[in-house]
Amino acid sequence: MPKMKTKSGAAKRFKVRGSGSVKRACAFKRHILTKKTTKSKRQLRGTLAVHAADVRSVRAMLPNA
């Protein structure tokens, strides 16, 4: 059998923590930022954990993580 490849798009978006949870960046922080308040942009900083319902599919895209 050939080796399982990592989905390169998923590798750029997600990182697996030591505990096994998956972290991701916040959405809605890329463009059209002028109409968003400073408070909302500030709260979109940092990272969040991927929702429990989606962790299994994300881990499938990252077989070597």
mmCIF file as Biopython writes it, N, C-alpha, C and O atoms, coordinates in Angstrom:
data_model
#
loop_
_atom_site.group_PDB
_atom_site.id
_atom_site.type_symbol
_atom_site.label_atom_id
_atom_site.label_alt_id
_atom_site.label_comp_id
_atom_site.label_asym_id
_atom_site.label_entity_id
_atom_site.label_seq_id
_atom_site.pdbx_PDB_ins_code
_atom_site.Cartn_x
_atom_site.Cartn_y
_atom_site.Cartn_z
_atom_site.occupancy
_atom_site.B_iso_or_equiv
_atom_site.auth_seq_id
_atom_site.auth_asym_id
_atom_site.pdbx_PDB_model_num
ATOM 1   N N  . MET A ? 1  ? 0.840   -1.192 0.000  1.0 0.0 1  A 1 
ATOM 2   C CA . MET A ? 1  ? 0.000   0.000  0.000  1.0 0.0 1  A 1 
ATOM 3   C C  . MET A ? 1  ? 0.878   1.247  0.000  1.0 0.0 1  A 1 
ATOM 4   O O  . MET A ? 1  ? 1.919   1.282  0.657  1.0 0.0 1  A 1 
ATOM 5   N N  . PRO A ? 2  ? 0.453   2.269  -0.741 1.0 0.0 2  A 1 
ATOM 6   C CA . PRO A ? 2  ? 1.217   3.520  -0.686 1.0 0.0 2  A 1 
ATOM 7   C C  . PRO A ? 2  ? 0.990   4.226  0.645  1.0 0.0 2  A 1 
ATOM 8   O O  . PRO A ? 2  ? 0.032   3.940  1.363  1.0 0.0 2  A 1 
ATOM 9   N N  . LYS A ? 3  ? 1.879   5.143  0.956  1.0 0.0 3  A 1 
ATOM 10  C CA . LYS A ? 3  ? 1.743   5.910  2.190  1.0 0.0 3  A 1 
ATOM 11  C C  . LYS A ? 3  ? 0.524   6.817  2.116  1.0 0.0 3  A 1 
ATOM 12  O O  . LYS A ? 3  ? 0.124   7.250  1.035  1.0 0.0 3  A 1 
ATOM 13  N N  . MET A ? 4  ? -0.063  7.101  3.274  1.0 0.0 4  A 1 
ATOM 14  C CA . MET A ? 4  ? -1.168  8.054  3.330  1.0 0.0 4  A 1 
ATOM 15  C C  . MET A ? 4  ? -0.592  9.459  3.295  1.0 0.0 4  A 1 
ATOM 16  O O  . MET A ? 4  ? 0.340   9.774  4.036  1.0 0.0 4  A 1 
ATOM 17  N N  . LYS A ? 5  ? -1.144  10.298 2.440  1.0 0.0 5  A 1 
ATOM 18  C CA . LYS A ? 5  ? -0.658  11.665 2.335  1.0 0.0 5  A 1 
ATOM 19  C C  . LYS A ? 5  ? -1.510  12.601 3.180  1.0 0.0 5  A 1 
ATOM 20  O O  . LYS A ? 5  ? -2.717  12.406 3.325  1.0 0.0 5  A 1 
ATOM 21  N N  . THR A ? 6  ? -0.864  13.613 3.732  1.0 0.0 6  A 1 
ATOM 22  C CA . THR A ? 6  ? -1.561  14.673 4.449  1.0 0.0 6  A 1 
ATOM 23  C C  . THR A ? 6  ? -2.193  15.614 3.440  1.0 0.0 6  A 1 
ATOM 24  O O  . THR A ? 6  ? -1.562  15.951 2.438  1.0 0.0 6  A 1 
ATOM 25  N N  . LYS A ? 7  ? -3.424  16.048 3.680  1.0 0.0 7  A 1 
ATOM 26  C CA . LYS A ? 7  ? -4.047  17.080 2.847  1.0 0.0 7  A 1 
ATOM 27  C C  . LYS A ? 7  ? -3.327  18.384 3.130  1.0 0.0 7  A 1 
ATOM 28  O O  . LYS A ? 7  ? -3.361  18.874 4.259  1.0 0.0 7  A 1 
ATOM 29  N N  . SER A ? 8  ? -2.677  18.955 2.130  1.0 0.0 8  A 1 
ATOM 30  C CA . SER A ? 8  ? -1.815  20.111 2.364  1.0 0.0 8  A 1 
ATOM 31  C C  . SER A ? 8  ? -2.622  21.334 2.795  1.0 0.0 8  A 1 
ATOM 32  O O  . SER A ? 8  ? -2.127  22.169 3.552  1.0 0.0 8  A 1 
ATOM 33  N N  . GLY A ? 9  ? -3.862  21.442 2.317  1.0 0.0 9  A 1 
ATOM 34  C CA . GLY A ? 9  ? -4.697  22.568 2.744  1.0 0.0 9  A 1 
ATOM 35  C C  . GLY A ? 9  ? -5.051  22.478 4.212  1.0 0.0 9  A 1 
ATOM 36  O O  . GLY A ? 9  ? -5.105  23.494 4.906  1.0 0.0 9  A 1 
ATOM 37  N N  . ALA A ? 10 ? -5.296  21.256 4.695  1.0 0.0 10 A 1 
ATOM 38  C CA . ALA A ? 10 ? -5.612  21.057 6.108  1.0 0.0 10 A 1 
ATOM 39  C C  . ALA A ? 10 ? -4.386  21.288 6.973  1.0 0.0 10 A 1 
ATOM 40  O O  . ALA A ? 10 ? -4.501  21.795 8.089  1.0 0.0 10 A 1 
ATOM 41  N N  . ALA A ? 11 ? -3.214  20.922 6.471  1.0 0.0 11 A 1 
ATOM 42  C CA . ALA A ? 11 ? -1.980  21.106 7.233  1.0 0.0 11 A 1 
ATOM 43  C C  . ALA A ? 11 ? -1.699  22.580 7.480  1.0 0.0 11 A 1 
ATOM 44  O O  . ALA A ? 11 ? -1.114  22.945 8.500  1.0 0.0 11 A 1 
ATOM 45  N N  . LYS A ? 12 ? -2.125  23.438 6.531  1.0 0.0 12 A 1 
ATOM 46  C CA . LYS A ? 12 ? -1.923  24.880 6.695  1.0 0.0 12 A 1 
ATOM 47  C C  . LYS A ? 12 ? -2.920  25.485 7.676  1.0 0.0 12 A 1 
ATOM 48  O O  . LYS A ? 12 ? -2.642  26.517 8.286  1.0 0.0 12 A 1 
ATOM 49  N N  . ARG A ? 13 ? -4.079  24.851 7.833  1.0 0.0 13 A 1 
ATOM 50  C CA . ARG A ? 13 ? -5.156  25.433 8.637  1.0 0.0 13 A 1 
ATOM 51  C C  . ARG A ? 13 ? -5.231  24.907 10.056 1.0 0.0 13 A 1 
ATOM 52  O O  . ARG A ? 13 ? -5.697  25.620 10.944 1.0 0.0 13 A 1 
ATOM 53  N N  . PHE A ? 14 ? -4.786  23.677 10.300 1.0 0.0 14 A 1 
ATOM 54  C CA . PHE A ? 14 ? -4.964  23.046 11.601 1.0 0.0 14 A 1 
ATOM 55  C C  . PHE A ? 14 ? -3.639  22.563 12.165 1.0 0.0 14 A 1 
ATOM 56  O O  . PHE A ? 14 ? -2.728  22.196 11.424 1.0 0.0 14 A 1 
ATOM 57  N N  . LYS A ? 15 ? -3.547  22.571 13.496 1.0 0.0 15 A 1 
ATOM 58  C CA . LYS A ? 15 ? -2.407  21.991 14.194 1.0 0.0 15 A 1 
ATOM 59  C C  . LYS A ? 15 ? -2.953  21.109 15.312 1.0 0.0 15 A 1 
ATOM 60  O O  . LYS A ? 15 ? -3.920  21.472 15.981 1.0 0.0 15 A 1 
ATOM 61  N N  . VAL A ? 16 ? -2.331  19.952 15.509 1.0 0.0 16 A 1 
ATOM 62  C CA . VAL A ? 16 ? -2.752  19.054 16.579 1.0 0.0 16 A 1 
ATOM 63  C C  . VAL A ? 16 ? -1.937  19.365 17.816 1.0 0.0 16 A 1 
ATOM 64  O O  . VAL A ? 16 ? -0.707  19.390 17.765 1.0 0.0 16 A 1 
ATOM 65  N N  . ARG A ? 17 ? -2.616  19.601 18.926 1.0 0.0 17 A 1 
ATOM 66  C CA . ARG A ? 17 ? -1.943  19.897 20.189 1.0 0.0 17 A 1 
ATOM 67  C C  . ARG A ? 17 ? -1.438  18.606 20.825 1.0 0.0 17 A 1 
ATOM 68  O O  . ARG A ? 17 ? -1.789  17.505 20.401 1.0 0.0 17 A 1 
ATOM 69  N N  . GLY A ? 18 ? -0.616  18.764 21.839 1.0 0.0 18 A 1 
ATOM 70  C CA . GLY A ? 18 ? -0.075  17.601 22.533 1.0 0.0 18 A 1 
ATOM 71  C C  . GLY A ? 18 ? -1.149  16.752 23.181 1.0 0.0 18 A 1 
ATOM 72  O O  . GLY A ? 18 ? -1.006  15.534 23.293 1.0 0.0 18 A 1 
ATOM 73  N N  . SER A ? 19 ? -2.228  17.397 23.608 1.0 0.0 19 A 1 
ATOM 74  C CA . SER A ? 19 ? -3.321  16.665 24.249 1.0 0.0 19 A 1 
ATOM 75  C C  . SER A ? 19 ? -4.180  15.910 23.240 1.0 0.0 19 A 1 
ATOM 76  O O  . SER A ? 19 ? -5.011  15.085 23.622 1.0 0.0 19 A 1 
ATOM 77  N N  . GLY A ? 20 ? -3.982  16.192 21.945 1.0 0.0 20 A 1 
ATOM 78  C CA . GLY A ? 20 ? -4.772  15.530 20.916 1.0 0.0 20 A 1 
ATOM 79  C C  . GLY A ? 20 ? -5.873  16.396 20.343 1.0 0.0 20 A 1 
ATOM 80  O O  . GLY A ? 20 ? -6.452  16.057 19.310 1.0 0.0 20 A 1 
ATOM 81  N N  . SER A ? 21 ? -6.178  17.524 21.003 1.0 0.0 21 A 1 
ATOM 82  C CA . SER A ? 21 ? -7.180  18.418 20.438 1.0 0.0 21 A 1 
ATOM 83  C C  . SER A ? 21 ? -6.575  19.154 19.246 1.0 0.0 21 A 1 
ATOM 84  O O  . SER A ? 21 ? -5.354  19.226 19.102 1.0 0.0 21 A 1 
ATOM 85  N N  . VAL A ? 22 ? -7.433  19.694 18.403 1.0 0.0 22 A 1 
ATOM 86  C CA . VAL A ? 22 ? -6.987  20.351 17.182 1.0 0.0 22 A 1 
ATOM 87  C C  . VAL A ? 22 ? -7.297  21.832 17.308 1.0 0.0 22 A 1 
ATOM 88  O O  . VAL A ? 22 ? -8.408  22.208 17.683 1.0 0.0 22 A 1 
ATOM 89  N N  . LYS A ? 23 ? -6.310  22.682 16.994 1.0 0.0 23 A 1 
ATOM 90  C CA . LYS A ? 23 ? -6.546  24.118 17.074 1.0 0.0 23 A 1 
ATOM 91  C C  . LYS A ? 23 ? -6.689  24.711 15.683 1.0 0.0 23 A 1 
ATOM 92  O O  . LYS A ? 23 ? -6.159  24.183 14.706 1.0 0.0 23 A 1 
ATOM 93  N N  . ARG A ? 24 ? -7.415  25.819 15.613 1.0 0.0 24 A 1 
ATOM 94  C CA . ARG A ? 24 ? -7.682  26.500 14.350 1.0 0.0 24 A 1 
ATOM 95  C C  . ARG A ? 24 ? -7.713  27.997 14.590 1.0 0.0 24 A 1 
ATOM 96  O O  . ARG A ? 24 ? -7.831  28.453 15.727 1.0 0.0 24 A 1 
ATOM 97  N N  . ALA A ? 25 ? -7.606  28.750 13.520 1.0 0.0 25 A 1 
ATOM 98  C CA . ALA A ? 25 ? -7.712  30.204 13.601 1.0 0.0 25 A 1 
ATOM 99  C C  . ALA A ? 25 ? -9.186  30.608 13.515 1.0 0.0 25 A 1 
ATOM 100 O O  . ALA A ? 25 ? -10.035 29.811 13.115 1.0 0.0 25 A 1 
ATOM 101 N N  . CYS A ? 26 ? -9.475  31.834 13.889 1.0 0.0 26 A 1 
ATOM 102 C CA . CYS A ? 26 ? -10.836 32.354 13.797 1.0 0.0 26 A 1 
ATOM 103 C C  . CYS A ? 26 ? -11.155 32.756 12.362 1.0 0.0 26 A 1 
ATOM 104 O O  . CYS A ? 26 ? -10.271 33.191 11.623 1.0 0.0 26 A 1 
ATOM 105 N N  . ALA A ? 27 ? -12.402 32.613 11.975 1.0 0.0 27 A 1 
ATOM 106 C CA . ALA A ? 27 ? -12.858 33.039 10.660 1.0 0.0 27 A 1 
ATOM 107 C C  . ALA A ? 27 ? -13.236 34.522 10.694 1.0 0.0 27 A 1 
ATOM 108 O O  . ALA A ? 27 ? -13.275 35.135 11.761 1.0 0.0 27 A 1 
ATOM 109 N N  . PHE A ? 28 ? -13.510 35.085 9.531  1.0 0.0 28 A 1 
ATOM 110 C CA . PHE A ? 28 ? -13.997 36.469 9.369  1.0 0.0 28 A 1 
ATOM 111 C C  . PHE A ? 28 ? -12.943 37.519 9.725  1.0 0.0 28 A 1 
ATOM 112 O O  . PHE A ? 28 ? -13.296 38.612 10.169 1.0 0.0 28 A 1 
ATOM 113 N N  . LYS A ? 29 ? -11.663 37.211 9.540  1.0 0.0 29 A 1 
ATOM 114 C CA . LYS A ? 29 ? -10.612 38.164 9.890  1.0 0.0 29 A 1 
ATOM 115 C C  . LYS A ? 29 ? -9.738  38.470 8.678  1.0 0.0 29 A 1 
ATOM 116 O O  . LYS A ? 29 ? -8.651  39.023 8.848  1.0 0.0 29 A 1 
ATOM 117 N N  . ARG A ? 30 ? -10.168 38.132 7.456  1.0 0.0 30 A 1 
ATOM 118 C CA . ARG A ? 30 ? -9.312  38.258 6.289  1.0 0.0 30 A 1 
ATOM 119 C C  . ARG A ? 30 ? -9.521  39.558 5.508  1.0 0.0 30 A 1 
ATOM 120 O O  . ARG A ? 30 ? -8.548  40.223 5.152  1.0 0.0 30 A 1 
ATOM 121 N N  . HIS A ? 31 ? -10.766 39.927 5.238  1.0 0.0 31 A 1 
ATOM 122 C CA . HIS A ? 31 ? -11.015 41.119 4.427  1.0 0.0 31 A 1 
ATOM 123 C C  . HIS A ? 31 ? -12.354 41.720 4.838  1.0 0.0 31 A 1 
ATOM 124 O O  . HIS A ? 31 ? -13.066 41.168 5.677  1.0 0.0 31 A 1 
ATOM 125 N N  . ILE A ? 32 ? -12.686 42.865 4.232  1.0 0.0 32 A 1 
ATOM 126 C CA . ILE A ? 32 ? -13.871 43.653 4.590  1.0 0.0 32 A 1 
ATOM 127 C C  . ILE A ? 32 ? -13.823 43.972 6.090  1.0 0.0 32 A 1 
ATOM 128 O O  . ILE A ? 32 ? -14.804 43.776 6.807  1.0 0.0 32 A 1 
ATOM 129 N N  . LEU A ? 33 ? -12.689 44.458 6.543  1.0 0.0 33 A 1 
ATOM 130 C CA . LEU A ? 33 ? -12.497 44.717 7.967  1.0 0.0 33 A 1 
ATOM 131 C C  . LEU A ? 33 ? -12.945 46.121 8.364  1.0 0.0 33 A 1 
ATOM 132 O O  . LEU A ? 33 ? -13.063 46.412 9.554  1.0 0.0 33 A 1 
ATOM 133 N N  . THR A ? 34 ? -13.195 46.994 7.389  1.0 0.0 34 A 1 
ATOM 134 C CA . THR A ? 34 ? -13.542 48.375 7.731  1.0 0.0 34 A 1 
ATOM 135 C C  . THR A ? 34 ? -14.908 48.474 8.402  1.0 0.0 34 A 1 
ATOM 136 O O  . THR A ? 34 ? -15.113 49.328 9.264  1.0 0.0 34 A 1 
ATOM 137 N N  . LYS A ? 35 ? -15.838 47.610 8.015  1.0 0.0 35 A 1 
ATOM 138 C CA . LYS A ? 35 ? -17.177 47.686 8.611  1.0 0.0 35 A 1 
ATOM 139 C C  . LYS A ? 35 ? -17.280 46.923 9.938  1.0 0.0 35 A 1 
ATOM 140 O O  . LYS A ? 35 ? -18.302 47.004 10.621 1.0 0.0 35 A 1 
ATOM 141 N N  . LYS A ? 36 ? -16.238 46.192 10.299 1.0 0.0 36 A 1 
ATOM 142 C CA . LYS A ? 36 ? -16.258 45.454 11.565 1.0 0.0 36 A 1 
ATOM 143 C C  . LYS A ? 36 ? -15.681 46.322 12.668 1.0 0.0 36 A 1 
ATOM 144 O O  . LYS A ? 36 ? -14.730 47.071 12.447 1.0 0.0 36 A 1 
ATOM 145 N N  . THR A ? 37 ? -16.251 46.221 13.842 1.0 0.0 37 A 1 
ATOM 146 C CA . THR A ? 37 ? -15.806 47.056 14.950 1.0 0.0 37 A 1 
ATOM 147 C C  . THR A ? 37 ? -14.454 46.587 15.460 1.0 0.0 37 A 1 
ATOM 148 O O  . THR A ? 37 ? -14.063 45.437 15.263 1.0 0.0 37 A 1 
ATOM 149 N N  . THR A ? 38 ? -13.748 47.500 16.119 1.0 0.0 38 A 1 
ATOM 150 C CA . THR A ? 38 ? -12.450 47.159 16.692 1.0 0.0 38 A 1 
ATOM 151 C C  . THR A ? 38 ? -12.587 46.033 17.702 1.0 0.0 38 A 1 
ATOM 152 O O  . THR A ? 38 ? -11.729 45.154 17.790 1.0 0.0 38 A 1 
ATOM 153 N N  . LYS A ? 39 ? -13.674 46.067 18.463 1.0 0.0 39 A 1 
ATOM 154 C CA . LYS A ? 39 ? -13.901 45.031 19.473 1.0 0.0 39 A 1 
ATOM 155 C C  . LYS A ? 39 ? -14.053 43.657 18.828 1.0 0.0 39 A 1 
ATOM 156 O O  . LYS A ? 39 ? -13.469 42.679 19.293 1.0 0.0 39 A 1 
ATOM 157 N N  . SER A ? 40 ? -14.844 43.588 17.751 1.0 0.0 40 A 1 
ATOM 158 C CA . SER A ? 40 ? -15.064 42.290 17.119 1.0 0.0 40 A 1 
ATOM 159 C C  . SER A ? 40 ? -13.788 41.761 16.491 1.0 0.0 40 A 1 
ATOM 160 O O  . SER A ? 40 ? -13.533 40.557 16.536 1.0 0.0 40 A 1 
ATOM 161 N N  . LYS A ? 41 ? -12.967 42.654 15.894 1.0 0.0 41 A 1 
ATOM 162 C CA . LYS A ? 41 ? -11.695 42.222 15.305 1.0 0.0 41 A 1 
ATOM 163 C C  . LYS A ? 41 ? -10.719 41.757 16.378 1.0 0.0 41 A 1 
ATOM 164 O O  . LYS A ? 41 ? -9.978  40.796 16.175 1.0 0.0 41 A 1 
ATOM 165 N N  . ARG A ? 42 ? -10.720 42.436 17.513 1.0 0.0 42 A 1 
ATOM 166 C CA . ARG A ? 42 ? -9.835  42.052 18.615 1.0 0.0 42 A 1 
ATOM 167 C C  . ARG A ? 42 ? -10.218 40.676 19.159 1.0 0.0 42 A 1 
ATOM 168 O O  . ARG A ? 42 ? -9.344  39.887 19.518 1.0 0.0 42 A 1 
ATOM 169 N N  . GLN A ? 43 ? -11.514 40.386 19.223 1.0 0.0 43 A 1 
ATOM 170 C CA . GLN A ? 43 ? -11.964 39.103 19.751 1.0 0.0 43 A 1 
ATOM 171 C C  . GLN A ? 43 ? -11.735 37.955 18.777 1.0 0.0 43 A 1 
ATOM 172 O O  . GLN A ? 43 ? -11.839 36.789 19.160 1.0 0.0 43 A 1 
ATOM 173 N N  . LEU A ? 44 ? -11.420 38.273 17.513 1.0 0.0 44 A 1 
ATOM 174 C CA . LEU A ? 44 ? -11.125 37.234 16.533 1.0 0.0 44 A 1 
ATOM 175 C C  . LEU A ? 44 ? -9.650  36.851 16.519 1.0 0.0 44 A 1 
ATOM 176 O O  . LEU A ? 44 ? -9.255  35.970 15.755 1.0 0.0 44 A 1 
ATOM 177 N N  . ARG A ? 45 ? -8.824  37.494 17.349 1.0 0.0 45 A 1 
ATOM 178 C CA . ARG A ? 45 ? -7.419  37.120 17.442 1.0 0.0 45 A 1 
ATOM 179 C C  . ARG A ? 45 ? -7.268  35.770 18.121 1.0 0.0 45 A 1 
ATOM 180 O O  . ARG A ? 45 ? -8.188  35.285 18.781 1.0 0.0 45 A 1 
ATOM 181 N N  . GLY A ? 46 ? -6.107  35.175 17.954 1.0 0.0 46 A 1 
ATOM 182 C CA . GLY A ? 46 ? -5.818  33.950 18.681 1.0 0.0 46 A 1 
ATOM 183 C C  . GLY A ? 46 ? -6.406  32.724 18.014 1.0 0.0 46 A 1 
ATOM 184 O O  . GLY A ? 46 ? -6.849  32.774 16.867 1.0 0.0 46 A 1 
ATOM 185 N N  . THR A ? 47 ? -6.403  31.631 18.743 1.0 0.0 47 A 1 
ATOM 186 C CA . THR A ? 47 ? -6.851  30.354 18.189 1.0 0.0 47 A 1 
ATOM 187 C C  . THR A ? 47 ? -7.965  29.759 19.043 1.0 0.0 47 A 1 
ATOM 188 O O  . THR A ? 47 ? -8.145  30.116 20.207 1.0 0.0 47 A 1 
ATOM 189 N N  . LEU A ? 48 ? -8.693  28.856 18.436 1.0 0.0 48 A 1 
ATOM 190 C CA . LEU A ? 48 ? -9.770  28.126 19.109 1.0 0.0 48 A 1 
ATOM 191 C C  . LEU A ? 48 ? -9.580  26.639 18.862 1.0 0.0 48 A 1 
ATOM 192 O O  . LEU A ? 48 ? -8.810  26.242 17.988 1.0 0.0 48 A 1 
ATOM 193 N N  . ALA A ? 49 ? -10.275 25.826 19.624 1.0 0.0 49 A 1 
ATOM 194 C CA . ALA A ? 49 ? -10.282 24.391 19.382 1.0 0.0 49 A 1 
ATOM 195 C C  . ALA A ? 49 ? -11.340 24.069 18.331 1.0 0.0 49 A 1 
ATOM 196 O O  . ALA A ? 49 ? -12.392 24.707 18.284 1.0 0.0 49 A 1 
ATOM 197 N N  . VAL A ? 50 ? -11.059 23.089 17.501 1.0 0.0 50 A 1 
ATOM 198 C CA . VAL A ? 50 ? -12.040 22.612 16.533 1.0 0.0 50 A 1 
ATOM 199 C C  . VAL A ? 50 ? -13.166 21.928 17.297 1.0 0.0 50 A 1 
ATOM 200 O O  . VAL A ? 50 ? -12.917 21.227 18.278 1.0 0.0 50 A 1 
ATOM 201 N N  . HIS A ? 51 ? -14.400 22.129 16.853 1.0 0.0 51 A 1 
ATOM 202 C CA . HIS A ? 51 ? -15.565 21.551 17.514 1.0 0.0 51 A 1 
ATOM 203 C C  . HIS A ? 51 ? -15.471 20.027 17.510 1.0 0.0 51 A 1 
ATOM 204 O O  . HIS A ? 51 ? -14.955 19.419 16.572 1.0 0.0 51 A 1 
ATOM 205 N N  . ALA A ? 52 ? -15.977 19.436 18.569 1.0 0.0 52 A 1 
ATOM 206 C CA . ALA A ? 52 ? -15.865 17.989 18.760 1.0 0.0 52 A 1 
ATOM 207 C C  . ALA A ? 52 ? -16.475 17.205 17.596 1.0 0.0 52 A 1 
ATOM 208 O O  . ALA A ? 52 ? -15.990 16.123 17.264 1.0 0.0 52 A 1 
ATOM 209 N N  . ALA A ? 53 ? -17.531 17.735 16.972 1.0 0.0 53 A 1 
ATOM 210 C CA . ALA A ? 53 ? -18.173 17.037 15.863 1.0 0.0 53 A 1 
ATOM 211 C C  . ALA A ? 53 ? -17.295 16.997 14.624 1.0 0.0 53 A 1 
ATOM 212 O O  . ALA A ? 53 ? -17.484 16.140 13.761 1.0 0.0 53 A 1 
ATOM 213 N N  . ASP A ? 54 ? -16.326 17.922 14.524 1.0 0.0 54 A 1 
ATOM 214 C CA . ASP A ? 54 ? -15.492 18.016 13.326 1.0 0.0 54 A 1 
ATOM 215 C C  . ASP A ? 54 ? -14.097 17.436 13.512 1.0 0.0 54 A 1 
ATOM 216 O O  . ASP A ? 54 ? -13.347 17.325 12.542 1.0 0.0 54 A 1 
ATOM 217 N N  . VAL A ? 55 ? -13.733 17.064 14.735 1.0 0.0 55 A 1 
ATOM 218 C CA . VAL A ? 55 ? -12.365 16.625 15.011 1.0 0.0 55 A 1 
ATOM 219 C C  . VAL A ? 55 ? -12.019 15.365 14.230 1.0 0.0 55 A 1 
ATOM 220 O O  . VAL A ? 55 ? -10.899 15.232 13.736 1.0 0.0 55 A 1 
ATOM 221 N N  . ARG A ? 56 ? -12.953 14.450 14.116 1.0 0.0 56 A 1 
ATOM 222 C CA . ARG A ? 56 ? -12.671 13.179 13.451 1.0 0.0 56 A 1 
ATOM 223 C C  . ARG A ? 56 ? -12.317 13.390 11.981 1.0 0.0 56 A 1 
ATOM 224 O O  . ARG A ? 56 ? -11.388 12.759 11.477 1.0 0.0 56 A 1 
ATOM 225 N N  . SER A ? 57 ? -13.041 14.265 11.288 1.0 0.0 57 A 1 
ATOM 226 C CA . SER A ? 57 ? -12.751 14.499 9.873  1.0 0.0 57 A 1 
ATOM 227 C C  . SER A ? 57 ? -11.449 15.267 9.691  1.0 0.0 57 A 1 
ATOM 228 O O  . SER A ? 57 ? -10.739 15.052 8.709  1.0 0.0 57 A 1 
ATOM 229 N N  . VAL A ? 58 ? -11.124 16.165 10.627 1.0 0.0 58 A 1 
ATOM 230 C CA . VAL A ? 58 ? -9.863  16.894 10.542 1.0 0.0 58 A 1 
ATOM 231 C C  . VAL A ? 58 ? -8.697  15.950 10.778 1.0 0.0 58 A 1 
ATOM 232 O O  . VAL A ? 58 ? -7.694  16.020 10.068 1.0 0.0 58 A 1 
ATOM 233 N N  . ARG A ? 59 ? -8.812  15.064 11.767 1.0 0.0 59 A 1 
ATOM 234 C CA . ARG A ? 59 ? -7.741  14.102 12.046 1.0 0.0 59 A 1 
ATOM 235 C C  . ARG A ? 59 ? -7.527  13.154 10.867 1.0 0.0 59 A 1 
ATOM 236 O O  . ARG A ? 59 ? -6.406  12.703 10.634 1.0 0.0 59 A 1 
ATOM 237 N N  . ALA A ? 60 ? -8.596  12.847 10.120 1.0 0.0 60 A 1 
ATOM 238 C CA . ALA A ? 60 ? -8.468  11.991 8.947  1.0 0.0 60 A 1 
ATOM 239 C C  . ALA A ? 60 ? -7.652  12.669 7.852  1.0 0.0 60 A 1 
ATOM 240 O O  . ALA A ? 60 ? -6.959  12.002 7.084  1.0 0.0 60 A 1 
ATOM 241 N N  . MET A ? 61 ? -7.737  13.993 7.783  1.0 0.0 61 A 1 
ATOM 242 C CA . MET A ? 61 ? -6.959  14.722 6.781  1.0 0.0 61 A 1 
ATOM 243 C C  . MET A ? 61 ? -5.503  14.899 7.204  1.0 0.0 61 A 1 
ATOM 244 O O  . MET A ? 61 ? -4.657  15.245 6.380  1.0 0.0 61 A 1 
ATOM 245 N N  . LEU A ? 62 ? -5.203  14.663 8.496  1.0 0.0 62 A 1 
ATOM 246 C CA . LEU A ? 62 ? -3.851  14.820 9.026  1.0 0.0 62 A 1 
ATOM 247 C C  . LEU A ? 62 ? -3.383  13.478 9.599  1.0 0.0 62 A 1 
ATOM 248 O O  . LEU A ? 62 ? -3.259  13.349 10.817 1.0 0.0 62 A 1 
ATOM 249 N N  . PRO A ? 63 ? -3.122  12.484 8.755  1.0 0.0 63 A 1 
ATOM 250 C CA . PRO A ? 63 ? -2.821  11.154 9.286  1.0 0.0 63 A 1 
ATOM 251 C C  . PRO A ? 63 ? -1.503  11.082 10.046 1.0 0.0 63 A 1 
ATOM 252 O O  . PRO A ? 63 ? -1.345  10.216 10.906 1.0 0.0 63 A 1 
ATOM 253 N N  . ASN A ? 64 ? -0.555  11.967 9.754  1.0 0.0 64 A 1 
ATOM 254 C CA . ASN A ? 64 ? 0.761   11.890 10.398 1.0 0.0 64 A 1 
ATOM 255 C C  . ASN A ? 64 ? 0.906   12.849 11.562 1.0 0.0 64 A 1 
ATOM 256 O O  . ASN A ? 64 ? 1.984   12.945 12.147 1.0 0.0 64 A 1 
ATOM 257 N N  . ALA A ? 65 ? -0.164  13.568 11.914 1.0 0.0 65 A 1 
ATOM 258 C CA . ALA A ? 65 ? -0.066  14.562 12.998 1.0 0.0 65 A 1 
ATOM 259 C C  . ALA A ? 65 ? -0.398  13.935 14.346 1.0 0.0 65 A 1 
ATOM 260 O O  . ALA A ? 65 ? -0.367  14.619 15.370 1.0 0.0 65 A 1 
#
